[in-house]
Amino acid sequence: MARRERRALELAERRKEKKSSKEARTTPPIELLARKRKQYANAWGETAAELVRDGHYAWMADRLGDSLTPTRRKVLEIGIGTGASTGVLLEKGWNVVGIDENVSCLEVAHAIHSGTLVLRGLPTEVTQGVYSVNYDECAHPGVALAGPQSAKGPADLSRLLLIEGDLAADPGLTRALVDAGPFDAVACWLIDTHDARVQDTRIRSIGIRDAAEYRLGMQRLVYLLSDTVLRPGGVLQIVDDVAESRTPVRVSEAMAAGLLRLRSGLARGTSLELLSLDTRGSLVSIRSRREPNTGAAVGAVTRA
């Protein structure tokens, strides 16, 4: 990235942070949360449409499923956005349990795909400018995934379950997902969030202060959850975009090696071992497998 472009991005980011800080100080936290969730859903809908149009979501889904047999088709999607990625997974024949903290995103996805929607959070103000979300228990989620596995047509109640929940501090969600599992795969694609997320007391309590910390913190929690809900041999796929701007970028060998070291660190303490790394432009898909054969090597880097 050119120095001038980097400087312009830094200035734009500072202006955005200043505006967000002022908004957080002057707006009641529950009102701010609802506003930012809707803004994020609108913005992500546009981004997701581009990802569908350019074939990126289809590429991610192909990377997720190329090692699975046709009879093993249940995936946990962490961070569904507005459901465009969910739609691709359904088209590929997966039964999907999708979770997201953003109610606005869940409602958009449900309007598109139907299925079953479980809203279970109640935001409350903790102190000035800070909120917390209390979640109800989620009863018997597994019943929503007992139906036929058709790769054609719209989603139905038996193939799609959308759950409001938060990996950061939501024990009821973990229990519900254990009940719905085991899963053949877990997909976490381009995880991101809205600007009010750092006003959540749970996010603050684990030391997350900005978007980069949020992404890494949530991905660490994804590894820990996957170690619990994946079947033996099941696959976790995390996809990131390494581009810092809209300028096209390709993943170098050195960058790929660094990403693999990062993923090894995030997986520390789990039974997940790295399986493969694939790239498509600035997109990086890294797969890990639960309890693979001892001594299995990471696959070669492949580029689309």
Beta strands, then each sheet from edge to edge (+ up, - down):
strand 1: 74-78
strand 2: 95-100
strand 3: 116-118
strand 4: 121-127
strand 5: 130-135
strand 6: 160-164
strand 7: 183-189
strand 8: 230-241
strand 9: 272-280
strand 10: 283-290
strand 11: 302-303
sheet 1: 3+ 6+ 2+ 1+ 7+ 8+ 10- 9+ 11+
sheet 2: 4+ 5-
end
